[in-house]
Amino acid sequence: MNVAIVQCKREESFEANLSKAASFFAEAKGCDCIVFPEYFLKKEEKRGYSHQATTIAKERFASLCRLYRMHGVMGSIAEKRNSRFYNTSYLFDDKGNALGRYDKINLERGEREWITPGRKVACISTRFGLAGIQICRDLLYPQITQDLAQKGAKLVFCPTRWCSYSARYPKSYLTRFTEGTLPKEMQALAEARAIESCCAFILANAAGETPKEKLLGRSSVSMPFYGTVAILNHNREGILAHAIDKKLLNSASGAYGKEKGREKRGVRSK
């Protein structure tokens, strides 16, 4: 399975971001699956929400998956359902069908003011096997990935909008990093999730910077045994293409002694 991870900067215009997405699809032609970052099409704000834009985004993304015969993880987008807002990611197949969706469970501070947290993990059946989705801050909570692994997911997609600086971040966090020093937790956690849950952890982070935030970039693929096996080691726009080694994934659980059903949560195997 060849996956293309898009690391892109979000423009001010919704239409410009849709056009940019189409360009990345064309560049990734020939890959089996393409993954975009969190909130890659529109700003995460209640005031500017448009149901029409959300509908157009899903329809356009589905048509691109169909055109390029590629599965696609639609980063994430704010979506209103039953009078509530969610931070939602969709997984489409190569015919443009929505195979499933995931609503972000662990919200960041600003989101909590208007976004409703999701209530369950999403393990989705694809022709590549079972796949899970989690979004950005979910990375801080190992139970999300572990629950997906227990359901059989060997592929975990993680769209993020992780910053090295953000005006929204607390001072206690920002003072930890001086100019030229980058936070390491995103990559360390992605590696840990891949190893502890015996999965391919596919992280798509955003690129670029504004006066209020500097995106970390560093989109990557992490695998059992090896940790990071591919990375865009910068915060500029680009595509990271990588072939997922399914044989390695299939052997990891046995090698670690973590075959399904052998271990129970909170109980050590002998």
C-alpha positions as CSV (number, residue, x, y, z in Angstrom):
1,M,0.0,0.0,0.0
2,N,1.5,3.3,-1.1
3,V,0.3,6.3,1.0
4,A,0.8,10.0,0.1
5,I,0.8,12.4,3.1
6,V,0.0,16.0,2.2
7,Q,1.7,18.7,4.3
8,C,0.0,21.9,3.2
9,K,-0.5,25.5,4.2
10,R,-4.1,26.7,4.6
11,E,-5.0,29.7,2.5
12,E,-7.5,32.3,3.5
13,S,-9.9,31.3,0.6
14,F,-11.9,28.1,0.8
15,E,-11.9,27.8,-2.9
16,A,-8.1,28.3,-3.0
17,N,-7.7,25.4,-0.6
18,L,-10.0,23.2,-2.6
19,S,-7.9,23.9,-5.7
20,K,-4.7,23.2,-3.8
21,A,-6.2,19.9,-2.7
22,A,-6.8,19.0,-6.3
23,S,-3.2,19.8,-7.2
24,F,-1.9,17.5,-4.4
25,F,-4.2,14.7,-5.7
26,A,-2.7,15.1,-9.2
27,E,0.9,15.1,-7.7
28,A,0.1,11.9,-5.7
29,K,-1.3,10.1,-8.7
30,G,-0.5,6.4,-8.6
31,C,-0.6,6.2,-4.8
32,D,-3.3,4.0,-3.1
33,C,-4.3,6.5,-0.4
34,I,-3.9,10.2,0.3
35,V,-4.1,11.9,3.7
36,F,-4.6,15.7,4.5
37,P,-4.1,17.7,7.7
38,E,-6.7,18.8,10.2
39,Y,-8.8,21.8,9.2
40,F,-6.9,22.1,5.9
41,L,-9.8,23.7,4.0
42,K,-11.3,26.2,6.5
43,K,-10.5,28.0,9.7
44,E,-11.8,26.3,12.9
45,E,-14.4,28.9,13.9
46,K,-18.1,28.8,14.6
47,R,-18.8,32.3,13.3
48,G,-17.7,31.5,9.8
49,Y,-19.4,28.1,9.6
50,S,-21.2,27.3,6.3
51,H,-23.2,24.1,5.9
52,Q,-23.0,24.6,2.1
53,A,-19.2,24.8,2.2
54,T,-19.0,21.6,4.3
55,T,-21.2,19.8,1.8
56,I,-19.2,21.1,-1.2
57,A,-15.9,20.1,0.5
58,K,-17.1,16.5,0.9
59,E,-18.5,16.3,-2.6
60,R,-15.3,17.7,-4.1
61,F,-13.1,15.5,-2.1
62,A,-15.1,12.4,-3.0
63,S,-14.9,13.3,-6.7
64,L,-11.1,13.7,-6.5
65,C,-10.9,10.2,-4.9
66,R,-13.0,8.9,-7.7
67,L,-11.1,10.7,-10.4
68,Y,-7.6,9.6,-9.2
69,R,-8.9,6.2,-8.0
70,M,-7.4,6.8,-4.6
71,H,-8.6,6.3,-1.1
72,G,-8.6,9.6,0.8
73,V,-8.6,10.8,4.4
74,M,-10.2,14.2,4.3
75,G,-8.1,15.8,7.1
76,S,-10.9,17.3,9.1
77,I,-13.6,19.9,8.8
78,A,-16.1,21.4,11.2
79,E,-19.5,19.8,10.6
80,K,-22.9,20.6,12.1
81,R,-25.2,17.7,12.8
82,N,-28.3,17.8,14.9
83,S,-27.6,21.3,16.2
84,R,-24.1,20.3,17.3
85,F,-20.7,21.0,15.8
86,Y,-18.0,18.3,15.5
87,N,-14.4,18.2,14.2
88,T,-14.9,15.4,11.7
89,S,-12.6,13.4,9.4
90,Y,-14.0,11.3,6.6
91,L,-12.4,8.3,4.8
92,F,-13.5,7.8,1.2
93,D,-12.7,4.9,-1.1
94,D,-11.4,5.0,-4.6
95,K,-14.9,5.2,-6.0
96,G,-15.8,8.3,-3.9
97,N,-17.9,6.5,-1.3
98,A,-17.7,7.6,2.3
99,L,-16.5,4.5,4.2
100,G,-16.8,6.1,7.6
101,R,-16.2,9.1,9.7
102,Y,-14.6,10.0,13.0
103,D,-15.4,12.9,15.4
104,K,-12.4,14.1,17.4
105,I,-12.7,13.1,21.0
106,N,-10.0,15.1,22.8
107,L,-10.5,18.7,22.0
108,E,-8.1,21.6,22.4
109,R,-9.0,24.6,24.5
110,G,-10.5,26.8,21.8
111,E,-12.5,24.0,20.3
112,R,-14.1,23.1,23.7
113,E,-16.1,26.4,23.5
114,W,-18.2,25.2,20.6
115,I,-17.2,21.8,19.3
116,T,-18.9,18.7,20.8
117,P,-16.4,15.8,21.5
118,G,-16.9,12.5,19.7
119,R,-18.0,9.5,21.8
120,K,-16.3,6.6,20.1
121,V,-13.4,5.5,18.0
122,A,-13.8,4.7,14.3
123,C,-12.4,1.5,13.0
124,I,-13.2,1.4,9.2
125,S,-13.1,-1.5,6.8
126,T,-11.1,-0.8,3.6
127,R,-9.6,-3.0,0.9
128,F,-6.3,-2.6,2.7
129,G,-7.7,-3.9,5.9
130,L,-9.1,-2.2,9.0
131,A,-8.1,1.4,9.4
132,G,-8.6,3.9,12.2
133,I,-8.6,7.7,12.4
134,Q,-7.7,10.0,15.2
135,I,-7.2,13.7,15.1
136,C,-4.3,15.9,16.5
137,R,-4.7,16.1,20.3
138,D,-6.0,12.5,20.4
139,L,-2.3,11.6,20.0
140,L,-1.7,12.5,23.7
141,Y,-4.0,9.7,24.8
142,P,-2.8,6.2,24.1
143,Q,-6.1,4.6,24.7
144,I,-7.5,5.9,21.4
145,T,-4.9,4.0,19.4
146,Q,-5.1,1.0,21.7
147,D,-8.8,0.8,21.3
148,L,-8.4,0.9,17.5
149,A,-5.8,-1.8,17.6
150,Q,-8.0,-4.0,19.8
151,K,-10.7,-3.7,17.1
152,G,-8.1,-4.9,14.5
153,A,-6.8,-1.7,12.9
154,K,-3.4,-2.0,11.4
155,L,-3.5,1.5,9.8
156,V,-4.1,4.6,11.9
157,F,-4.4,8.0,10.2
158,C,-3.8,11.1,12.2
159,P,-4.5,14.5,10.6
160,T,-3.1,17.2,12.8
161,R,-2.6,21.0,13.1
162,W,0.3,20.9,15.5
163,C,2.2,24.1,16.1
164,S,5.7,24.8,17.4
165,Y,4.2,28.2,18.4
166,S,0.6,29.3,18.8
167,A,-0.9,32.4,20.5
168,R,-3.5,30.0,21.9
169,Y,-0.9,27.9,23.7
170,P,-0.3,28.6,27.4
171,K,2.8,30.5,28.5
172,S,3.9,27.5,30.6
173,Y,4.3,25.6,27.3
174,L,5.8,28.3,25.1
175,T,8.6,29.1,27.6
176,R,9.9,25.6,27.2
177,F,11.0,26.3,23.6
178,T,13.4,29.1,22.6
179,E,14.1,30.2,19.1
180,G,15.5,27.2,17.1
181,T,14.4,24.6,19.6
182,L,11.5,22.5,18.4
183,P,9.0,20.5,20.5
184,K,9.6,16.8,20.2
185,E,6.4,15.3,21.7
186,M,4.5,14.9,18.4
187,Q,7.1,12.7,16.8
188,A,7.8,10.8,20.0
189,L,4.1,10.1,20.6
190,A,3.6,9.0,17.0
191,E,6.4,6.5,17.3
192,A,5.1,5.2,20.7
193,R,1.6,4.7,19.2
194,A,3.0,2.7,16.3
195,I,5.1,0.5,18.5
196,E,2.7,-0.1,21.4
197,S,-0.3,-0.8,19.2
198,C,1.6,-2.6,16.4
199,C,0.2,-0.4,13.7
200,A,1.4,1.9,10.9
201,F,0.8,5.4,12.3
202,I,0.4,7.9,9.5
203,L,0.6,11.5,10.6
204,A,-0.4,14.4,8.3
205,N,0.5,17.8,9.8
206,A,-0.1,21.3,8.4
207,A,2.6,23.6,7.1
208,G,3.5,27.3,7.1
209,E,3.2,30.1,9.6
210,T,1.1,33.2,10.4
211,P,1.6,36.0,12.9
212,K,-0.4,33.9,15.4
213,E,1.0,30.5,14.8
214,K,3.9,28.5,13.4
215,L,3.0,25.0,12.2
216,L,5.5,22.3,13.1
217,G,5.1,20.3,9.9
218,R,7.2,17.0,10.2
219,S,4.5,14.8,8.8
220,S,5.6,11.2,9.1
221,V,5.1,7.5,9.0
222,S,5.9,5.4,12.1
223,M,6.1,1.6,12.3
224,P,6.6,-1.1,14.9
225,F,10.2,-2.0,15.6
226,Y,11.7,1.1,13.8
227,G,9.7,4.1,14.9
228,T,9.9,6.9,12.3
229,V,10.6,5.4,8.8
230,A,9.7,8.4,6.7
231,I,9.4,12.1,7.5
232,L,9.2,15.6,5.9
233,N,11.8,17.1,8.2
234,H,10.6,20.7,7.8
235,N,7.4,22.8,8.0
236,R,7.1,23.7,4.3
237,E,4.5,22.3,1.9
238,G,5.2,18.9,0.3
239,I,4.1,15.3,-0.1
240,L,5.6,12.4,1.7
241,A,5.0,9.1,-0.3
242,H,5.8,5.8,1.5
243,A,5.1,2.1,0.9
244,I,3.6,0.5,4.0
245,D,5.1,-2.9,4.8
246,K,2.1,-5.0,5.7
247,K,4.3,-8.1,6.4
248,L,6.0,-6.1,9.1
249,L,2.7,-5.1,10.6
250,N,1.5,-8.7,10.6
251,S,4.6,-9.9,12.4
252,A,4.8,-7.2,15.0
253,S,2.1,-8.5,17.4
254,G,3.6,-11.9,17.6
255,A,7.1,-10.5,18.0
256,Y,6.0,-8.4,20.9
257,G,3.9,-11.1,22.4
258,K,0.7,-9.0,21.9
259,E,-1.5,-11.4,19.9
260,K,-5.1,-10.4,20.0
261,G,-6.8,-11.9,23.1
262,R,-3.6,-12.7,24.9
263,E,-3.4,-9.5,26.9
264,K,-6.2,-7.7,28.8
265,R,-6.2,-4.0,29.7
266,G,-4.3,-3.4,32.9
267,V,-3.1,-7.1,33.2
268,R,0.4,-8.2,32.3
269,S,0.8,-11.3,30.2
270,K,3.1,-14.1,31.5
